């Protein structure tokens, strides 16, 4: 079975015992993790800020290019730290260097329907690529989660019916709200990444599997859920094991693990 992990990072997390410091070392570690779980392709999401532990989109593009058959890039856009011009994103799309754009609502204190994001939405529509939006819990104490509620995505989806949107992390813990946004808006998708940090207990597997199974029953469409792990914050092997708990027929499982991502990102 082909596997596409649509949500990984190459940030350095020293507080989690992360030993791969350089970007090249991080990409090497990613490829090793992918090989260990027979993962065919991964999308690297750049961060909402750039520092010694968080490489820029341009840096990731440069280092990942020689692995383009295994790795794609999703470029971050931020209001606080973003460029004055959107031409760089348009050029990246034009040159097939990125597969989508990621917004970090919550980490940045802006709603996804803030008018300053509209230029990004227009570019994604123009190039028929999705925008991925952080929702739910955050990995930073200074984030403000009211900006990351999945119900906010409904506003963007209604105002931009041609835009393909990915709700990252199922809006966890607001998964019921996420499933309503998915049910109502056929241009909205969701990835299952980032439900765990570190090891996954059996209790956590059962708890989150039940939530995803309920979501799939309510939405009634297996074409809009995407596999993602949020590596390296969660082990790829643990996430693959977790997916086995989902109540999916073979067709729906193939869609989750690769088919939906291949179609959505035009991989």
C-alpha positions as CSV (number, residue, x, y, z in Angstrom):
1,X,0.0,0.0,0.0
2,X,1.3,3.4,-1.0
3,X,1.7,5.9,1.9
4,X,1.8,9.7,1.8
5,X,2.5,11.5,5.0
6,X,1.1,15.0,4.3
7,X,2.4,16.6,7.6
8,X,6.0,16.5,8.8
9,X,8.5,19.0,10.0
10,X,12.3,19.4,9.9
11,X,12.5,21.8,12.8
12,X,15.1,21.0,15.5
13,X,13.4,20.3,18.9
14,X,16.3,20.1,21.4
15,X,14.0,20.0,24.4
16,X,12.7,16.6,23.1
17,X,16.2,15.1,22.8
18,X,16.4,15.8,19.1
19,X,20.0,15.1,18.0
20,X,19.7,15.9,14.3
21,X,20.7,19.6,14.3
22,X,21.5,20.5,10.7
23,X,18.8,20.7,8.0
24,X,20.7,18.0,6.0
25,X,20.8,15.8,9.0
26,X,17.1,16.3,9.7
27,X,16.2,15.5,6.1
28,X,18.3,12.3,6.4
29,X,16.6,11.4,9.6
30,X,13.2,11.9,7.9
31,X,14.1,9.7,5.0
32,X,15.3,7.0,7.4
33,X,12.1,7.2,9.3
34,X,10.1,7.0,6.1
35,X,12.1,3.9,4.9
36,X,11.5,2.2,8.2
37,X,7.8,2.4,7.7
38,X,7.6,2.0,3.9
39,X,6.4,5.6,3.5
40,X,6.6,6.6,-0.1
41,X,6.4,10.4,0.1
42,X,6.2,13.2,2.7
43,X,5.3,16.8,2.7
44,X,7.6,19.1,4.8
45,X,5.8,22.1,6.3
46,X,8.0,25.0,7.0
47,X,7.5,26.9,10.3
48,X,5.8,30.2,11.2
49,X,9.1,31.6,12.2
50,X,12.7,31.3,11.1
51,X,15.6,30.9,13.6
52,X,18.6,28.5,14.2
53,X,16.1,25.7,14.9
54,X,13.6,26.4,12.2
55,X,14.7,26.7,8.6
56,X,13.1,28.9,6.1
57,X,11.0,27.7,3.2
58,X,13.8,28.7,0.8
59,X,16.3,26.6,2.8
60,X,14.0,23.6,2.8
61,X,13.4,23.8,-0.9
62,X,17.1,24.0,-1.6
63,X,18.0,20.9,0.5
64,X,15.0,18.8,-0.4
65,X,15.3,19.3,-4.1
66,X,17.6,16.3,-4.6
67,X,15.0,14.1,-3.0
68,X,12.0,15.4,-4.9
69,X,10.8,11.9,-5.7
70,X,10.3,11.4,-1.9
71,X,9.8,14.8,-0.4
72,X,7.6,17.8,-1.2
73,X,7.4,21.2,0.5
74,X,4.5,23.2,1.8
75,X,5.5,26.9,2.4
76,X,4.4,28.7,5.5
77,X,2.9,32.2,5.3
78,X,2.7,34.5,8.3
79,X,1.3,37.9,8.8
80,X,3.9,38.8,11.5
81,X,7.0,37.5,9.7
82,X,5.8,37.2,6.1
83,X,7.2,39.0,3.0
84,X,5.8,42.4,1.8
85,X,5.1,40.8,-1.6
86,X,3.4,37.5,-2.4
87,X,5.4,37.1,-5.7
88,X,7.8,34.6,-4.0
89,X,4.9,32.2,-3.4
90,X,3.6,32.6,-7.0
91,X,7.1,31.9,-8.3
92,X,7.5,28.8,-6.1
93,X,4.2,27.5,-7.5
94,X,5.1,28.4,-11.0
95,X,8.4,26.5,-10.7
96,X,6.8,23.5,-9.0
97,X,8.8,24.0,-5.9
98,X,5.9,23.9,-3.4
99,X,2.8,21.9,-3.1
100,X,0.7,24.2,-0.9
101,X,0.8,26.9,1.7
102,X,0.4,26.6,5.5
103,X,-1.1,29.1,7.9
104,X,-0.4,29.0,11.6
105,X,-3.5,30.5,13.1
106,X,-3.3,30.4,16.9
107,X,0.5,30.6,16.9
108,X,-0.1,33.9,15.1
109,X,-3.0,35.8,16.7
110,X,-5.2,36.1,13.6
111,X,-8.3,34.4,12.5
112,X,-8.1,32.5,9.1
113,X,-10.7,34.9,7.7
114,X,-8.4,37.9,8.3
115,X,-8.4,39.9,5.0
116,X,-4.6,39.8,5.0
117,X,-4.7,36.1,4.2
118,X,-6.9,36.6,1.1
119,X,-3.9,37.1,-1.3
120,X,-2.7,33.7,-0.3
121,X,-6.1,32.1,-0.9
122,X,-6.2,33.7,-4.3
123,X,-2.8,32.3,-5.3
124,X,-3.8,28.8,-4.1
125,X,-7.0,29.0,-6.2
126,X,-5.0,30.2,-9.2
127,X,-2.6,27.3,-9.0
128,X,-5.2,24.8,-7.8
129,X,-3.2,24.0,-4.7
130,X,-4.5,23.7,-1.1
131,X,-4.0,25.9,1.9
132,X,-3.3,24.0,5.2
133,X,-4.5,25.8,8.3
134,X,-3.4,25.0,11.9
135,X,-6.4,24.2,14.1
136,X,-6.9,23.0,17.7
137,X,-4.3,22.6,20.4
138,X,-0.9,24.3,20.0
139,X,2.7,23.4,20.9
140,X,3.4,26.9,22.3
141,X,2.2,28.4,25.5
142,X,2.0,31.9,24.0
143,X,-0.5,30.8,21.3
144,X,-4.1,31.8,21.5
145,X,-6.4,29.0,20.7
146,X,-9.5,31.0,19.9
147,X,-7.8,31.8,16.6
148,X,-7.3,28.1,16.0
149,X,-10.9,26.8,16.4
150,X,-12.0,24.8,13.4
151,X,-15.3,26.6,13.1
152,X,-13.3,29.6,11.9
153,X,-12.6,27.6,8.7
154,X,-16.2,27.7,7.7
155,X,-16.0,31.4,7.0
156,X,-13.0,30.9,4.7
157,X,-14.7,27.9,2.9
158,X,-17.9,29.8,2.3
159,X,-16.2,32.9,1.0
160,X,-13.8,31.0,-1.2
161,X,-15.7,28.0,-2.7
162,X,-13.0,27.3,-5.2
163,X,-10.3,27.1,-2.5
164,X,-9.2,23.7,-1.2
165,X,-8.6,23.9,2.6
166,X,-7.0,21.3,4.9
167,X,-8.0,21.5,8.6
168,X,-4.8,20.4,10.3
169,X,-5.0,18.1,13.4
170,X,-8.8,17.6,13.0
171,X,-9.2,20.7,15.1
172,X,-8.4,18.6,18.2
173,X,-10.0,18.7,20.8
174,X,-12.9,20.2,18.8
175,X,-13.2,17.2,16.5
176,X,-17.1,17.4,16.5
177,X,-16.9,20.9,15.2
178,X,-14.4,19.8,12.6
179,X,-16.7,17.1,11.3
180,X,-19.5,19.6,10.9
181,X,-17.3,21.9,8.9
182,X,-16.2,18.9,6.7
183,X,-19.8,17.8,6.3
184,X,-21.1,21.2,5.3
185,X,-18.2,22.3,3.0
186,X,-17.1,20.0,0.2
187,X,-14.0,22.1,-0.4
188,X,-12.6,21.3,3.1
189,X,-10.4,18.4,4.0
190,X,-8.7,17.4,7.3
191,X,-5.5,15.6,8.3
192,X,-5.1,13.4,11.3
193,X,-1.7,14.6,12.3
194,X,-0.5,15.8,15.7
195,X,-3.0,14.0,17.8
196,X,-0.1,12.7,19.9
197,X,3.2,14.0,21.1
198,X,5.8,11.4,21.9
199,X,4.7,7.8,22.7
200,X,1.1,6.7,22.1
201,X,-0.6,4.7,24.8
202,X,-3.2,2.0,24.1
203,X,-5.8,4.2,25.8
204,X,-4.9,7.2,23.5
205,X,-5.1,4.9,20.4
206,X,-8.6,3.8,21.4
207,X,-9.8,7.3,22.3
208,X,-8.7,9.0,19.1
209,X,-9.7,6.1,16.9
210,X,-13.2,6.4,18.2
211,X,-13.3,10.1,17.4
212,X,-12.1,9.5,13.8
213,X,-14.5,6.7,13.3
214,X,-17.4,8.9,14.5
215,X,-16.2,11.7,12.2
216,X,-16.1,9.4,9.2
217,X,-19.6,8.1,9.9
218,X,-21.0,11.6,10.2
219,X,-19.2,13.1,7.2
220,X,-20.0,10.0,5.1
221,X,-17.2,10.7,2.6
222,X,-13.8,8.9,2.8
223,X,-12.4,11.2,0.2
224,X,-11.5,14.2,2.5
225,X,-9.4,12.7,5.2
226,X,-5.6,12.7,4.9
227,X,-2.9,10.8,6.7
228,X,-0.2,12.8,8.5
229,X,1.9,12.2,11.5
230,X,3.5,15.5,12.6
231,X,6.9,13.8,12.7
232,X,9.3,14.2,14.6
233,X,6.9,15.2,17.4
234,X,5.3,11.7,17.0
235,X,7.0,8.5,15.9
236,X,6.0,7.4,12.4
237,X,5.8,3.8,13.4
238,X,3.5,4.6,16.3
239,X,1.2,6.5,13.9
240,X,1.1,3.7,11.4
241,X,0.1,1.3,14.2
242,X,-2.6,3.7,15.4
243,X,-4.2,3.9,11.9
244,X,-4.8,0.1,12.1
245,X,-7.4,0.8,14.8
246,X,-9.6,2.8,12.4
247,X,-12.7,1.1,11.0
248,X,-11.9,1.4,7.3
249,X,-12.5,-0.9,4.4
250,X,-9.5,-1.3,2.0
251,X,-10.8,1.3,-0.4
252,X,-11.2,4.0,2.3
253,X,-7.9,3.1,3.8
254,X,-6.1,3.5,0.5
255,X,-7.7,7.0,0.2
256,X,-6.7,8.0,3.7
257,X,-3.1,6.7,3.4
258,X,-2.3,8.2,-0.1
259,X,-5.1,8.5,-2.6
260,X,-6.7,11.7,-1.1
261,X,-3.3,13.5,-0.8
262,X,-2.2,12.5,-4.3
263,X,-5.5,13.9,-5.7
264,X,-5.6,17.1,-3.5
265,X,-1.9,18.1,-3.9
266,X,-1.6,16.8,-7.5
267,X,1.4,14.7,-6.6
